[in-house]
Amino acid sequence: MGPLEQLYVSAPLWVLGLLIFFGMMLAREVGAWISRRGFKASTQGAPEPEPFLVGAALSVLALLIGFTFSLALTRYDSRRVLVVHEANALGTTWLRTDLLDAPARDDMRRALRAYIDARVAWGSSQNAVEEANAARKSDALQARFWKAMVVAVEPVRTTALGGLVVSTSNESIDVAAERVAERQAHIPVRIFRMLTIFALVAAAMVGYHRGAHRHATTVLFLLLTLAITLVIDLDRPTTGLITVPQQPMLDLQRSVAQ
């Protein structure tokens, strides 16, 4: 993993925002310096590049931010839907254990309750260390839950009841794997690299053509920075400020604990 990728993954969101903002400010000053000293001094009498190029560059930048935001929002929504699916699968499994016989039913319920607690802890983790520890515990309790389920359905394994319990148990495990995959799926860092480069070039063009309008362009750069950091925040399900709601799993946890 390169330094830019490591910075994107691990740096606090406010640090990334400041780097983007001050990078655009610096690029603007470089563009203004080229306009005052460099390019114009060597091309006196030549026609200036058309100012509409600045508007075109900013329009393309806004379009890129919009497409990236749409991609991040789609993945955020997928993570949110999977939380509901897992809660439904686990809740259905819990209800169907009522049809099994004791004491294997009670053992399965204890294992299922512990597994639900682990899934809630994994979904609520706030950093990579917490997530890794919660994932290991969740995997261990998932294996325990599956073994308890196999014992519980042994007397009815050839009946429709056995199939019902196994199907929802298997579905909950599948959805758990899908949640892990969705959490690990991020917008490629190359897209953010190109977005950053495009923003810096656009800022330099703004400085070249509008170097005297610093206050207005500063506000523009601030808005662009907020938009880019919002996209990054959506793409960080664990360490971002915008987290995936865990309410369906929390409701299930309270329900099975009663």
C-alpha positions as CSV (number, residue, x, y, z in Angstrom):
1,M,0.0,0.0,0.0
2,G,1.5,3.3,-1.1
3,P,1.7,6.4,1.1
4,L,-1.3,8.1,-0.5
5,E,-3.4,4.9,0.0
6,Q,-2.3,4.6,3.6
7,L,-3.1,8.3,4.2
8,Y,-6.6,7.9,2.7
9,V,-7.3,4.7,4.8
10,S,-5.9,5.8,8.2
11,A,-5.8,9.6,8.3
12,P,-8.5,11.4,10.3
13,L,-11.2,13.0,8.1
14,W,-10.4,16.5,9.2
15,V,-6.7,16.0,8.3
16,L,-7.7,15.0,4.8
17,G,-10.1,17.9,4.5
18,L,-7.3,20.4,5.5
19,L,-4.9,18.9,3.1
20,I,-7.3,19.1,0.2
21,F,-8.3,22.7,1.1
22,F,-4.8,24.1,1.6
23,G,-3.6,22.1,-1.5
24,M,-6.2,23.9,-3.6
25,M,-5.3,27.3,-2.0
26,L,-1.6,26.7,-2.8
27,A,-2.5,25.6,-6.4
28,R,-4.5,28.8,-6.8
29,E,-1.5,30.9,-5.7
30,V,0.8,29.0,-8.1
31,G,-1.7,29.7,-10.9
32,A,-1.8,33.4,-9.9
33,W,2.0,33.6,-9.8
34,I,2.2,32.1,-13.3
35,S,-0.4,34.6,-14.5
36,R,1.6,37.6,-13.0
37,R,5.2,36.6,-13.6
38,G,5.6,33.7,-15.8
39,F,3.3,33.0,-18.6
40,K,1.9,36.5,-19.3
41,A,5.4,38.1,-19.1
42,S,6.6,35.8,-21.9
43,T,3.5,36.1,-24.1
44,Q,2.8,39.8,-24.0
45,G,0.5,40.7,-26.9
46,A,-0.7,37.2,-27.3
47,P,-4.4,36.5,-26.7
48,E,-5.2,35.0,-23.2
49,P,-6.8,31.6,-22.9
50,E,-10.5,31.9,-22.8
51,P,-11.9,32.3,-19.3
52,F,-14.7,29.8,-20.0
53,L,-12.1,27.1,-19.7
54,V,-12.2,27.7,-15.9
55,G,-15.9,27.2,-15.8
56,A,-15.5,24.0,-17.9
57,A,-12.9,22.6,-15.6
58,L,-14.9,23.3,-12.5
59,S,-18.0,21.8,-14.2
60,V,-16.1,18.6,-14.9
61,L,-14.7,18.5,-11.4
62,A,-18.3,18.9,-10.0
63,L,-19.4,16.1,-12.3
64,L,-16.6,13.8,-11.0
65,I,-17.5,14.6,-7.4
66,G,-21.1,13.8,-8.2
67,F,-20.4,10.4,-9.8
68,T,-18.1,9.5,-6.9
69,F,-20.7,10.6,-4.3
70,S,-23.3,8.4,-6.1
71,L,-21.0,5.4,-5.9
72,A,-20.2,5.9,-2.2
73,L,-23.9,6.5,-1.4
74,T,-24.9,3.3,-3.2
75,R,-22.4,1.3,-1.2
76,Y,-23.6,2.9,2.0
77,D,-27.2,2.0,1.2
78,S,-26.2,-1.6,0.5
79,R,-24.5,-1.8,3.9
80,R,-27.7,-0.5,5.5
81,V,-29.9,-2.9,3.8
82,L,-27.7,-5.9,4.7
83,V,-28.1,-4.9,8.4
84,V,-31.9,-5.3,8.1
85,H,-31.5,-8.6,6.2
86,E,-29.2,-10.1,8.8
87,A,-31.5,-9.0,11.7
88,N,-34.5,-10.6,9.9
89,A,-32.6,-13.9,9.3
90,L,-31.4,-14.1,12.8
91,G,-34.8,-13.1,14.2
92,T,-36.6,-15.7,12.1
93,T,-34.1,-18.4,13.3
94,W,-34.7,-17.4,16.9
95,L,-38.5,-17.8,16.5
96,R,-38.2,-21.2,14.8
97,T,-36.2,-22.5,17.7
98,D,-39.5,-22.6,19.6
99,L,-40.4,-25.6,17.5
100,L,-37.3,-27.6,18.6
101,D,-37.0,-29.9,21.7
102,A,-35.2,-29.1,24.9
103,P,-32.4,-29.2,26.0
104,A,-30.7,-28.9,22.6
105,R,-33.1,-26.0,21.8
106,D,-31.8,-24.1,24.9
107,D,-28.2,-24.7,24.0
108,M,-28.9,-23.4,20.5
109,R,-30.6,-20.3,21.8
110,R,-27.7,-19.5,24.2
111,A,-25.2,-19.9,21.3
112,L,-27.5,-17.7,19.0
113,R,-27.8,-15.0,21.7
114,A,-24.0,-14.8,22.1
115,Y,-23.6,-14.7,18.3
116,I,-26.1,-11.8,18.0
117,D,-24.2,-9.9,20.7
118,A,-20.9,-10.5,18.7
119,R,-22.5,-9.3,15.5
120,V,-23.8,-6.1,17.2
121,A,-20.3,-5.5,18.6
122,W,-18.8,-6.0,15.1
123,G,-21.3,-3.7,13.4
124,S,-20.7,-1.0,16.0
125,S,-16.8,-1.1,15.9
126,Q,-15.2,2.3,15.5
127,N,-11.7,1.5,14.3
128,A,-9.7,-1.3,12.6
129,V,-8.5,-2.9,15.9
130,E,-12.0,-3.1,17.3
131,E,-13.3,-4.5,14.0
132,A,-10.6,-7.2,13.8
133,N,-11.2,-8.3,17.4
134,A,-15.0,-8.4,17.0
135,A,-14.6,-10.3,13.7
136,R,-12.5,-13.0,15.4
137,K,-15.0,-13.4,18.2
138,S,-17.9,-13.4,15.7
139,D,-16.4,-16.2,13.7
140,A,-15.8,-18.3,16.8
141,L,-19.4,-17.8,18.0
142,Q,-20.7,-18.5,14.5
143,A,-19.0,-21.9,14.5
144,R,-20.4,-22.6,18.0
145,F,-23.9,-21.5,16.9
146,W,-23.8,-23.8,13.8
147,K,-22.7,-26.8,15.9
148,A,-25.5,-26.2,18.4
149,M,-28.0,-25.9,15.5
150,V,-26.8,-29.2,14.0
151,V,-27.4,-30.9,17.4
152,A,-30.8,-29.3,17.8
153,V,-32.2,-30.3,14.4
154,E,-30.7,-33.8,14.5
155,P,-34.1,-35.4,15.6
156,V,-36.0,-33.6,12.8
157,R,-33.3,-33.3,10.2
158,T,-35.4,-35.3,7.6
159,T,-38.5,-33.2,8.2
160,A,-39.6,-29.8,6.9
161,L,-39.0,-28.3,10.3
162,G,-35.3,-29.2,10.1
163,G,-35.0,-27.6,6.7
164,L,-36.7,-24.4,8.0
165,V,-34.2,-24.0,10.8
166,V,-31.2,-24.8,8.7
167,S,-32.2,-22.5,5.9
168,T,-32.5,-19.4,8.0
169,S,-29.4,-20.2,9.9
170,N,-27.5,-20.6,6.7
171,E,-29.0,-17.4,5.4
172,S,-27.8,-15.4,8.5
173,I,-24.3,-16.8,7.9
174,D,-24.4,-15.8,4.2
175,V,-25.6,-12.3,5.0
176,A,-22.8,-11.9,7.6
177,A,-20.3,-12.7,4.9
178,E,-21.9,-10.2,2.6
179,R,-21.7,-7.5,5.2
180,V,-18.0,-8.2,5.7
181,A,-17.4,-8.0,1.9
182,E,-19.4,-4.7,1.6
183,R,-17.5,-3.2,4.5
184,Q,-14.2,-4.0,2.9
185,A,-15.3,-2.7,-0.5
186,H,-14.2,0.9,-1.0
187,I,-14.1,3.3,-3.9
188,P,-10.7,2.6,-5.6
189,V,-8.0,5.0,-4.2
190,R,-7.0,5.7,-7.8
191,I,-10.3,7.5,-8.3
192,F,-9.6,9.8,-5.3
193,R,-6.1,10.3,-6.5
194,M,-7.3,11.5,-9.9
195,L,-10.1,13.6,-8.2
196,T,-7.5,15.3,-6.1
197,I,-5.2,16.0,-9.1
198,F,-8.1,17.4,-11.1
199,A,-9.1,19.6,-8.1
200,L,-5.6,21.0,-7.9
201,V,-5.3,21.7,-11.6
202,A,-8.8,23.4,-11.6
203,A,-7.7,25.5,-8.6
204,A,-4.5,26.6,-10.5
205,M,-6.7,27.6,-13.5
206,V,-8.9,29.6,-11.2
207,G,-5.9,31.4,-9.7
208,Y,-4.6,32.1,-13.2
209,H,-7.8,33.7,-14.4
210,R,-9.3,35.0,-11.1
211,G,-6.3,35.7,-8.9
212,A,-7.8,39.0,-7.7
213,H,-11.0,37.4,-6.5
214,R,-9.5,35.5,-3.6
215,H,-12.4,35.7,-1.1
216,A,-14.9,34.3,-3.6
217,T,-12.6,31.5,-4.7
218,T,-11.7,30.6,-1.1
219,V,-15.4,30.0,-0.4
220,L,-15.6,27.9,-3.6
221,F,-12.6,25.8,-2.5
222,L,-14.2,25.3,0.9
223,L,-17.4,24.0,-0.6
224,L,-15.5,21.7,-2.9
225,T,-13.5,20.4,0.0
226,L,-16.6,19.7,2.0
227,A,-18.1,17.8,-0.9
228,I,-15.0,15.6,-1.4
229,T,-14.7,14.9,2.4
230,L,-18.3,13.9,2.5
231,V,-17.7,11.3,-0.2
232,I,-14.7,10.0,1.8
233,D,-16.8,9.9,4.9
234,L,-19.5,7.8,3.2
235,D,-16.8,5.4,2.0
236,R,-15.5,4.8,5.5
237,P,-18.1,2.6,7.3
238,T,-15.9,2.0,10.4
239,T,-13.9,5.2,10.9
240,G,-16.1,7.8,9.3
241,L,-18.5,10.2,11.0
242,I,-21.4,8.8,8.9
243,T,-22.0,5.3,10.2
244,V,-24.4,2.6,9.1
245,P,-27.4,2.4,11.5
246,Q,-27.4,-0.7,13.6
247,Q,-30.9,-0.2,15.1
248,P,-32.4,-3.5,13.6
249,M,-29.6,-5.5,15.2
250,L,-30.0,-3.6,18.5
251,D,-33.7,-4.2,18.5
252,L,-33.1,-7.9,17.9
253,Q,-30.5,-8.0,20.7
254,R,-33.0,-6.5,23.2
255,S,-35.7,-8.9,22.0
256,V,-33.7,-12.1,22.5
257,A,-32.3,-10.9,25.8
258,Q,-35.8,-10.7,27.4
